[in-house]
Amino acid sequence: MALSVGAHAPGFTVKDTNGNTVSLADYAGKTVVLYFYPKDDTPGCTKEACSFRDAYSAYQGKDIVVFGVSRDDEASHQAFTQKFNLPFPLLADVDGILTNAYDVDGGGYSKRVTYVIDGEGKIAKVYDSVKTETHATDILADLGL
């Protein structure tokens, strides 16, 4: 079961698409959209990533950071990012620490769940049922943007 709205978001430190270290604490004061997905370059996951790509400009300049998270490694994330020209980082949760901390383990992969974390590190919204093609714009609408 997904974490609840109002709960403190579990902290993390992982590598992104380019091998950079990313920590949730680095984004204090910003809204973080942390979307978990099962696997790079699969039909639903590609639609979801492309929905964030296509709406990305609407997220910029609003103190909102977008991260995609799956159990794929950095090389897989790099290929996926390049193939679909993704403008946001993907986090490599190879060992499943984030997947487990956010309670989205699907048995070796991450379930499709999105958390919106507010600037104080609390979970503001949880999406455990998403329309992959419109997910990014659905979040923007829910945030009133």
Summary of the structure (lengths in Angstrom):
residues: 145
radius of gyration: 13.6
end to end distance: 28.2
largest distance: 36.7
contacts: 458
relative contact order: 0.26
helix: 31%
strand: 26%
